[in-house]
Amino acid sequence: MSNDQNVRQAVGAVIVSGYKVLLVHKVKAMDGALGPEQIEGEWDFPKGGITHGEDVLQALSREIGEETGIVDFRVIEELHSFDFQFDEKFRKKLGYRSQHTRMFLLEYSGNIDDVFVPNEEINKACFYNEKEVVDVLHHDSCKAYYETHVRSRIAL
Protein backbone atom coordinates (compact mmCIF):
# COMPACT_ATOMS: atom_id res chain seq x y z
CA MET A 1 0.00 0.00 0.00
CA SER A 2 1.11 3.54 -0.52
CA ASN A 3 2.21 5.83 2.27
CA ASP A 4 -0.24 8.60 1.40
CA GLN A 5 -2.24 10.37 4.09
CA ASN A 6 -5.29 8.14 3.55
CA VAL A 7 -3.44 5.04 4.75
CA ARG A 8 -3.14 4.66 8.51
CA GLN A 9 0.26 3.27 9.51
CA ALA A 10 0.00 0.83 12.40
CA VAL A 11 1.73 -1.93 14.36
CA GLY A 12 0.29 -5.09 15.81
CA ALA A 13 1.31 -8.26 17.55
CA VAL A 14 0.52 -11.89 17.95
CA ILE A 15 1.60 -12.49 21.55
CA VAL A 16 2.25 -16.09 22.50
CA SER A 17 2.89 -17.85 25.77
CA GLY A 18 3.62 -21.48 25.04
CA TYR A 19 0.83 -22.56 22.68
CA LYS A 20 -1.58 -19.86 23.79
CA VAL A 21 -2.28 -16.60 21.94
CA LEU A 22 -3.36 -13.36 23.61
CA LEU A 23 -6.41 -11.61 22.16
CA VAL A 24 -7.94 -8.35 23.35
CA HIS A 25 -11.61 -7.37 23.44
CA LYS A 26 -11.83 -3.85 22.01
CA VAL A 27 -14.78 -1.65 22.96
CA LYS A 28 -13.57 1.79 21.89
CA ALA A 29 -11.86 3.13 18.75
CA MET A 30 -9.30 5.60 20.07
CA ASP A 31 -7.97 7.26 16.92
CA GLY A 32 -11.15 8.53 15.32
CA ALA A 33 -11.17 11.78 13.37
CA LEU A 34 -13.64 13.10 15.95
CA GLY A 35 -11.96 11.50 18.97
CA PRO A 36 -12.55 8.20 20.79
CA GLU A 37 -15.80 6.40 20.03
CA GLN A 38 -17.53 3.35 21.51
CA ILE A 39 -17.70 0.34 19.19
CA GLU A 40 -19.43 -3.01 19.40
CA GLY A 41 -17.02 -5.27 21.27
CA GLU A 42 -14.71 -7.36 19.11
CA TRP A 43 -11.85 -9.78 19.79
CA ASP A 44 -8.68 -8.86 17.94
CA PHE A 45 -4.90 -8.89 18.05
CA PRO A 46 -3.41 -5.96 19.96
CA LYS A 47 -2.67 -3.28 17.38
CA GLY A 48 -2.86 0.43 16.82
CA GLY A 49 -1.60 3.46 14.98
CA ILE A 50 1.95 4.72 14.88
CA THR A 51 2.12 8.18 16.44
CA HIS A 52 4.03 10.95 14.66
CA GLY A 53 7.69 10.78 15.64
CA GLU A 54 7.65 7.14 16.80
CA ASP A 55 9.65 4.42 15.17
CA VAL A 56 8.04 1.02 14.68
CA LEU A 57 9.45 -0.61 17.82
CA GLN A 58 8.54 2.38 20.00
CA ALA A 59 4.98 2.22 18.67
CA LEU A 60 4.88 -1.55 19.22
CA SER A 61 6.00 -1.21 22.86
CA ARG A 62 3.51 1.59 23.52
CA GLU A 63 0.56 -0.23 21.93
CA ILE A 64 1.31 -3.53 23.67
CA GLY A 65 1.62 -1.74 27.01
CA GLU A 66 -1.60 0.24 26.50
CA GLU A 67 -3.70 -2.67 25.29
CA THR A 68 -2.36 -5.57 27.38
CA GLY A 69 -0.29 -4.21 30.25
CA ILE A 70 2.68 -6.27 29.01
CA VAL A 71 5.95 -4.36 29.11
CA ASP A 72 8.40 -7.25 29.08
CA PHE A 73 8.30 -9.29 25.89
CA ARG A 74 10.64 -10.73 23.30
CA VAL A 75 10.27 -10.07 19.59
CA ILE A 76 10.51 -13.44 17.86
CA GLU A 77 10.12 -12.12 14.33
CA GLU A 78 8.39 -9.60 12.13
CA LEU A 79 5.50 -11.29 10.38
CA HIS A 80 3.91 -10.55 7.03
CA SER A 81 2.26 -7.13 7.07
CA PHE A 82 -1.52 -6.92 7.29
CA ASP A 83 -3.43 -4.54 5.01
CA PHE A 84 -7.15 -3.90 4.98
CA GLN A 85 -9.73 -1.39 3.82
CA PHE A 86 -12.01 0.32 6.31
CA ASP A 87 -15.70 0.15 5.55
CA GLU A 88 -17.42 3.45 4.71
CA LYS A 89 -18.61 4.00 8.29
CA PHE A 90 -15.09 3.72 9.71
CA ARG A 91 -13.53 5.72 6.86
CA LYS A 92 -15.56 8.69 8.01
CA LYS A 93 -14.90 8.09 11.70
CA LEU A 94 -11.16 7.47 11.40
CA GLY A 95 -10.33 9.73 8.48
CA TYR A 96 -8.45 6.91 6.69
CA ARG A 97 -9.49 4.66 3.81
CA SER A 98 -7.21 1.77 4.79
CA GLN A 99 -4.60 0.55 7.24
CA HIS A 100 -1.13 -0.92 6.75
CA THR A 101 -0.10 -2.87 9.86
CA ARG A 102 3.40 -4.17 10.50
CA MET A 103 2.80 -7.32 12.54
CA PHE A 104 5.19 -8.99 14.98
CA LEU A 105 5.29 -12.35 16.72
CA LEU A 106 6.09 -11.75 20.40
CA GLU A 107 6.79 -14.09 23.27
CA TYR A 108 5.49 -13.35 26.76
CA SER A 109 7.11 -15.50 29.42
CA GLY A 110 5.41 -14.04 32.49
CA ASN A 111 2.38 -15.34 34.35
CA ILE A 112 -0.55 -15.29 31.92
CA ASP A 113 -2.92 -14.53 34.80
CA ASP A 114 -1.12 -11.24 35.53
CA VAL A 115 -1.38 -9.64 32.10
CA PHE A 116 -4.27 -7.25 31.88
CA VAL A 117 -5.86 -4.29 33.61
CA PRO A 118 -9.10 -3.11 31.89
CA ASN A 119 -9.15 0.37 30.36
CA GLU A 120 -11.49 2.48 28.25
CA GLU A 121 -10.36 0.90 24.96
CA ILE A 122 -9.95 -2.75 26.00
CA ASN A 123 -12.26 -4.34 28.56
CA LYS A 124 -10.86 -7.90 28.45
CA ALA A 125 -7.77 -9.81 27.39
CA CYS A 126 -7.47 -13.56 27.33
CA PHE A 127 -4.99 -16.22 26.25
CA TYR A 128 -6.57 -18.79 23.93
CA ASN A 129 -5.26 -22.14 22.79
CA GLU A 130 -3.79 -21.68 19.30
CA LYS A 131 -6.58 -23.88 17.88
CA GLU A 132 -9.33 -21.65 19.36
CA VAL A 133 -8.04 -18.33 18.04
CA VAL A 134 -9.71 -18.46 14.64
CA ASP A 135 -13.09 -19.10 16.27
CA VAL A 136 -12.72 -16.14 18.64
CA LEU A 137 -11.38 -13.45 16.28
CA HIS A 138 -14.10 -11.05 15.13
CA HIS A 139 -12.99 -10.05 11.62
CA ASP A 140 -12.76 -12.55 8.78
CA SER A 141 -9.63 -10.76 7.53
CA CYS A 142 -7.93 -11.40 10.90
CA LYS A 143 -8.99 -15.05 10.84
CA ALA A 144 -7.53 -15.49 7.35
CA TYR A 145 -4.34 -13.68 8.37
CA TYR A 146 -3.92 -15.94 11.40
CA GLU A 147 -4.47 -19.12 9.38
CA THR A 148 -2.18 -18.02 6.53
CA HIS A 149 0.70 -16.29 8.32
CA VAL A 150 0.71 -17.27 11.99
CA ARG A 151 -0.82 -20.57 13.04
CA SER A 152 1.86 -22.80 11.51
CA ARG A 153 4.52 -20.89 13.47
CA ILE A 154 2.98 -21.76 16.84
CA ALA A 155 0.96 -24.96 16.26
CA LEU A 156 1.84 -28.20 18.01
N, C-alpha and C positions, 0 to 999 in steps of 0.2 A: 504494500500500500504506500501511497505517497505520504510525504511529511507535511502536507498542507494544513492550514488551520482548521479544516473540517474533520481531521482525523485525530482523535484523542490518543495520546501516547500513554501507555500504562504498563504496569508490571503485575505479575501474579505468581502464585506458587502452588505446587502440589507438595504438601507437607506430609511426610511419612514418619511413622514410628513403628518399626518392625513391618508388619504387613497391614497396618492400618493407615488410613488416609484422613486427614483433618478437613472437614467441610465447615463452612460458616453459614448461618441463617441470617440473610440480610433483610432488614426491614426499613431501611432508609437509604435513598440515593443522596450522597453527600455533595457531589460536584455539579449539581444542576445549574443551569444558566440563571435561575431565579433563586438559588440557594437550596439547602437540603429539603428533601420531600419524602414523605412516607411512601412506601411501595408495598405491594402484596409480598409477604414473606417468601423468600426463595433460597434454597440451598445452593451454594456455589463454592468455588475455590476462592481463597482470599486473593483479592486483586484490587487495584485502584490506580488512579491517574498519577503520572509523574508531575511533580510540582516544578515550576520554573526555577532553574538553578540547581536542581538535584541531578546527580548522575543515577544510573540505573540501580546500582547496589544501595545507594542511599535511599532511593524511593522504595526499593524492596524491603529494606530493614524497617522503614517507617510504616509502610502498609501492613507488614506482618505484625509489628508491635501493636498498631492501632486495632487491627481486626481480630487478633488472636491472643494478645498478651505475651506472645513468645518473643524473647529478645536474644536467646541463645540458640542458634541453629547452625547447621553446616550446609553449604551449597554443594550438592552432589554434582549437578550439571545444569547447563541452560538447555531447556527443551525447545522444541519447535515453537515458533511464535503462533499466536492465536489471533486471528482477525475476524471481525464480524461487523455487520451493519446493524445500526439501531433502527427499530421500527419508528414510524412517523411520530408517534406520541413521545418517545424518548429523544428523538432528534430535536424536537422543540424544547423539551425540558432541559436537555444537556447542552444544546448548542453545537453538537457534533453529529456528523452523519454516520461515522463508523469509529471503531477502536482497533488499534494495533497493540497487542499485549505481548511483551516479552515474558515468557514463562520459565520458571525455574523449578527443579526438583530439589527439595530441601529435606534434611533429616533433623528430626527433633528427638533428642535422647533423654529428655527429662520425663517426669511423671505425667502421663497423659491426663490424669485427673486434676492437675494443677494448672491447666493451660489458660482458661478463659475467664474474663470478668465482663459481664454484659455491658453494653454501651448503647448510645442512641442509634447507631448504624447496624450493629450486629447484636441480636438478642440471645443467640445460642451458638455454640461450636461443639462439634462432636467428632470423635475418631470413629470411622467406619471400616469394617473389613474391606479389603481391596475388591472383593467380589460384590459388595453391596453398593459401592459408590455410584455406579451407573443408574441404579434404581432410585437413588436419593437425589441426584443432581436435578435441578429444575429445568434448565435449558437443553434442548436437543443438541445444540451446537457444542455445549460442554460435554455432554455424554459422548458424542462422536469424537471429540478431541481426546477425551480420557481413553476410550477404546483404541484409538489409532496411535496416539503418541505416548501414552503413559502406562497403561495397565501391564504391558509385557515387561516393563522395567521393574515392577514391584511384585508381580504375581509369583505365587509358590511354584 
